[in-house]
Every structure is written in C-alpha cells, then in structure tokens.
C-alpha cells in the first residue's frame, strides 16, 4: 500500500487550522506587497493583528456575537460591516480608482455634463494622502453636521506611488483646482483670488499702470488685493467664511492637458501652439458664436446637434432671438446652411479680463495668450520683471518659498537672486469648450501634486434636459472609453 493509502484523513480540528494558516499567509503577503508598493513599511504593525485573527486568537474579535441582546447583536453586525466597508473604500478610493461626474460644460462636446467617469489612480500613480485622517467618498463637509470631513493634523508631504505612466499631451485629466487653496464658503464656485482683485479694483481703481515702474505696479496690485481681501473678510453675510483647504481636499476639476512641463505654450487666434507648432485640436472642440435666429430652432435639430438648454440660455438683452452659443465645427456648418432658421452667425469676442496672472499688465485674451514657458522639475529659470508674475504663485505657494521684491530686486527666502530651480513638474489644462471654460488661462499652472488620475471610461451618462422616458440616459455613451475621445 502507498503512503497516501495509509495516511489518515484530516480531523475537523486540523482542517480549519490549515485553512486559517492559508488565509493568514494570503493576507500577510498581500499586505506586505501593498506596503512595499506604497513605500510605507511601518504598516507592518498590522501583521500581528492578522496573525491573531487567524491563528493565535488571543483577542476575541467577535465579542459582540456573544451578546445576550439580539438587538445589540444586529446593531453591532451593522457597525462591523460599515467599518469594514469604510476602511476598504478608503484604500480603494485613495490608491486605485474613484468616481467623478462632469459638473459643467467646459469639456463639451468631448465629455458632457452628466457623464459619470471611472477615474484610475493607477494611470499616473496614486498620490499618498496629504490629510490621511478623512472619511472616504465624502467631499469637504459632512452632509448632516456640515463639519469638515477630514482632520488638518497630521498633514504629510506630497509623495506619489509609481503608476503605469505619466500625463501625456492631450490626455483628459482629473486634478485638484489649484486656486482652491482658499475659498469663500458662500461663493465656493468662484475663484477667491479673482474675487479679491475684483473687489479691490472697485475700492481702489487701478487707473493707467503703463507709466508706472515695476515696483510701483507690484505695490498697486498688492494694495488692490489687500483691500479686496479685507472687504471680503469683513462681509461674511455676502461671501461666507474664508477658509483654506489642503491639496487633496480642493475641488476636483477635469480638463484636457494641452501643455507639458518644459514646453512653451502660446495661443494664436484660438489655436494652441507648443514650441512654435500647432497642437491638434480636439475632434469635438467648441468655440463661442453669436447666433441670431429667425425662428426658434426645432427640438429635433437641437437634439441632433447636441445643443443643450444651457447653450441656448444666454439671449442678448437687446434681441431675444440672438444668443451666445458654443458650437462644434459640425454644428456651425449645419446652422449656417439653415437659412430658414438662422439669420446670422458671427464669432463671439474673446475674454480679456481676469486672465492669469491677475497682477500683471498685459494685452492677452483667451484667443491670443502668451507665450508662457511651463515649469519643469529640475529646470532653472531666470526671473525678470516680465515673467515674475507668471511664476510667483508656483514658487511661493506651490513650492513653499518666501518670495518678494524689494527696491526692484528679487529675494527668495531672504536671499537676493534672479534664478530659481523648480522642484515639481507643471501642466497647462484647457477645456474643449474653449470659450466657456475656466481653465489655466484664468488660474495658471497645475502642479504635479494636484494630479488626481485619468478617466478610463464613462459608466453612466444622464442628460439633465430630458426626462427618463425621453432620452435622459445616453445609452450610446455608456462604457465608452475616454482615450477614444480625441
């Protein structure tokens, strides 16, 4: 007889022990591999707990199952399940993926308002938590109490885990809003710094700055900003409380990356140029037009061209049949051919106010902007009066240096110098709806520590203009890969 024939079958006591050892090993290997990946080896402190749960059983982890009260057991079973779900969701949401919904029309018609995106953190490498003590899948405030969903302490330095790749040109990227470090809570959707300059300009009209020296211009802008900030702080009934937010709790934005670190970007007549060469326009790029209708456009045509009610919501105060509308090249061609419906179409004028940087005398517009060199990690730039305002925020805010000008001379961390070496990569983000997008033209560079992830596919798409029985669900967009949206 063979040894296997003589071998006695496992007893019931032995079988559970072997299974416990197996699952203990599986969990320990997974946890160690995860800790090596995120370079956080102090997390091995959880291994003794795993060993006790499966092998030694010194702690009665299921103590609540022995409670006499059936109601208490039911309550504790729910608590146990909820805690496990929150912990699992925390790590999945932090290191692997999260959901994101397109809240505005800035990327139309490439991504539409109401598109729900599956966003991969792995594509560019997940960012380690900067405020680790936070409740997962909750925005900045808890829904009932209104208190913060995170603790300010501890606050860790920026680190990113290795991912599958880096941000590529023309990628659609989810990132934290750079100017969202400070917000006025009653008007969170408005840029705080723009509000300060607008309020300051009303209190201290700038006048003509072209004849001023550089130092006088800086002092005038600083006085304007300080006056506006004081006004906003003094009027909480209008603006709410002014608060600051850490990087990982700033509002999520989604735009297309049209400029990479080290490239020189310039916009000429609406076309983006990189290092002197025109960048490819998105297939569904939109520009603003003034459209005068003879009659109200039929619903079928509006639906066919993908024109939303928001697109039709800006009639001229002088003529209700004239509207400002963002249109794709295809929609523009179709409307121009419909002389029975459209009386005239003209190009809408570009914006020339509130452009980044706010504290700089310039004649740029949203259609003619720059040139701007995009900072690159390890690259050194010479600071001058002509580019100081462009790089002040990256140097002072994003990279944490003391930067000031005294008597026309630049000081960094109290040392006079005209050179600076950047410690991070930066990106230039723009919406495909070029004339209705708050993007880098208004708030500047996006630092690498603000990058959240890459949208992979659309898992749901809802059209707010239609009912459930009238085309609310955009079936053709569900499970559409974002990489295919060029």
WOKA-V166190 format. One record per backbone hydrogen bond with DSSP energy under -0.5 kcal/mol. CO is the residue of the C=O (numbers start at 1). NH is the residue of the N-H. E is the energy in kcal/mol with one decimal. If there is no record, write none. Layout:
co = [CO CO]
nh = [NH NH]
e = [E E]
This chain:
co = [2 3 11 12 13 14 15 16 17 18 19 20 21 22 23 24 25 26 27 28 29 30 31 32 33 34 35 35 36 40 41 42 43 44 46 47 48 49 50 51 51 52 59 60 62 63 64 69 70 71 72 73 74 75 76 77 78 79 80 81 82 83 84 85 86 87 88 89 90 91 92 92 96 96 98 100 101 102 105 106 107 107 112 114 115 115 116 116 117 117 118 118 118 119 120 121 122 123 126 130 130 132 133 135 140 142 147 149 159 168 171 171 172 173 174 174 175 177 178 179 181 182 183 183 184 185 187 191 192 193 194 195 196 197 198 199 200 207 209 213 214 215 216 217 218 219 220 221 222 223 224 225 226 227 228 229 230 231 232 235 235 236 239 239 241 241 243 246 247 251 253 255 256 256 257 259 260 263 263 264 265 265 266 266 267 268 271 272 273 273 274 277 282 285 286 287 288 289 289 290 290 291 291 292 292 298 299 300 301 302 303 306 308 310 314 319 319 321 322 323 323 325 327 328 329 330 331 332 333 334 335 337 338 338 341 341 344 346 351 358 360 367 368 369 372 373 374 375 376 379 381 381 384 384 387 388 389 391 392 393 393 394 395 401 402 404 406 409 410 411 411 412 415 418 420 420 422 425 427 427 428 428 429 430 432 432 433 437 439 439 440 441 445 446 447 448 450 453 454 456 456 457 457 458 458 460 461 462 463 467 467 472 472 473 474 474 475 477 480 481 482 484]
nh = [6 7 15 16 17 18 19 20 21 22 23 24 25 26 27 28 29 30 31 32 33 34 35 36 37 38 39 40 39 43 44 45 46 47 50 51 52 53 54 55 56 57 61 63 65 66 67 73 74 75 76 77 78 79 80 81 82 83 84 85 86 87 88 89 90 91 92 93 94 95 96 97 121 122 119 117 103 114 108 433 110 111 115 462 102 117 459 460 100 119 120 456 457 98 454 125 164 165 161 132 156 134 151 138 149 146 142 135 128 171 173 257 455 255 452 453 253 180 181 182 245 192 185 243 187 188 190 195 196 197 198 199 200 201 202 203 204 209 212 217 218 219 220 221 222 223 224 225 226 227 228 229 230 231 232 233 234 235 235 238 239 240 186 187 185 243 183 249 250 177 175 173 258 430 170 428 263 265 374 275 371 372 268 273 369 271 268 279 266 275 277 274 285 329 434 327 348 291 325 292 346 293 323 343 344 302 303 304 305 307 306 308 312 313 324 316 322 293 316 291 325 289 287 332 333 334 335 336 337 338 338 339 341 342 294 295 292 290 366 360 362 270 365 267 265 375 262 426 379 422 383 420 387 388 391 392 393 395 396 397 398 399 401 403 413 411 409 406 417 404 413 415 412 383 381 422 378 448 429 446 258 259 440 256 286 434 436 439 442 443 444 356 447 427 450 451 176 174 120 482 483 118 459 479 480 116 474 464 466 470 472 463 474 475 477 478 478 480 458 484 485 486]
e = [-1.6 -1.2 -2.2 -1.4 -1.1 -2.4 -2.3 -2.6 -2.6 -2.5 -2.7 -2.4 -2.3 -2.4 -2.4 -2.3 -2.6 -2.3 -2.6 -2.6 -2.6 -2.3 -2.5 -2.4 -2.1 -2.3 -0.6 -2.3 -0.5 -1.7 -2.0 -1.4 -1.9 -1.7 -1.8 -2.5 -2.1 -2.4 -1.9 -3.0 -1.2 -2.0 -1.6 -1.1 -1.9 -1.6 -1.2 -1.8 -2.2 -2.5 -2.7 -2.0 -1.8 -2.3 -2.7 -2.1 -2.8 -2.6 -2.1 -2.4 -2.6 -2.4 -2.5 -2.8 -2.3 -1.8 -2.5 -2.9 -1.6 -2.5 -2.1 -2.1 -2.8 -0.9 -2.8 -4.2 -0.6 -2.1 -1.4 -2.4 -1.6 -1.6 -2.2 -1.9 -2.7 -0.6 -2.2 -1.1 -1.9 -0.7 -0.6 -3.4 -0.8 -1.9 -2.2 -0.6 -2.6 -1.2 -3.0 -0.5 -2.4 -1.4 -2.5 -0.9 -2.2 -1.5 -3.2 -2.4 -2.4 -2.1 -0.6 -3.2 -0.6 -1.9 -2.4 -1.8 -3.4 -1.8 -0.7 -0.8 -2.4 -0.5 -0.7 -2.4 -2.1 -0.7 -2.0 -2.2 -2.2 -2.2 -2.5 -2.8 -2.6 -2.3 -1.4 -1.6 -3.6 -0.7 -1.7 -2.4 -2.4 -2.4 -2.2 -2.6 -2.5 -2.3 -2.2 -2.7 -2.6 -2.3 -2.2 -2.8 -2.3 -1.9 -2.3 -2.5 -1.8 -0.5 -1.1 -1.3 -2.4 -1.9 -2.2 -0.7 -2.6 -0.6 -2.5 -1.8 -1.5 -3.3 -2.5 -3.0 -0.7 -2.6 -3.3 -2.3 -2.0 -0.6 -2.8 -3.0 -0.6 -2.8 -0.6 -3.3 -1.5 -2.2 -2.6 -3.4 -2.2 -0.5 -2.0 -3.2 -1.6 -0.5 -1.6 -2.6 -2.0 -0.7 -3.1 -0.5 -2.0 -0.6 -2.9 -3.0 -1.5 -2.1 -2.7 -2.3 -2.2 -2.3 -0.8 -0.6 -1.0 -1.3 -1.9 -0.9 -2.1 -2.9 -3.4 -3.0 -0.6 -2.5 -1.8 -2.5 -2.1 -2.3 -2.5 -2.2 -1.2 -0.7 -0.8 -1.2 -1.5 -3.1 -3.8 -1.1 -2.9 -3.3 -2.2 -1.0 -0.6 -2.9 -2.7 -3.0 -3.2 -0.5 -2.8 -1.6 -2.3 -2.2 -0.6 -2.0 -0.6 -1.7 -1.5 -1.1 -0.5 -2.0 -3.0 -2.4 -1.7 -1.4 -1.6 -0.7 -3.4 -3.0 -1.9 -2.7 -2.0 -2.1 -0.5 -1.1 -2.6 -3.3 -2.7 -0.5 -3.0 -2.0 -0.5 -2.5 -2.4 -1.1 -2.6 -2.5 -2.6 -1.6 -2.0 -1.0 -2.8 -1.5 -2.0 -2.7 -0.6 -1.8 -1.9 -1.3 -2.8 -2.6 -2.9 -2.2 -0.6 -2.6 -0.6 -4.2 -0.5 -3.7 -2.6 -0.7 -1.5 -1.4 -1.6 -3.3 -0.6 -1.5 -1.6 -0.7 -0.8 -1.9 -2.1 -0.8 -2.0 -1.1]
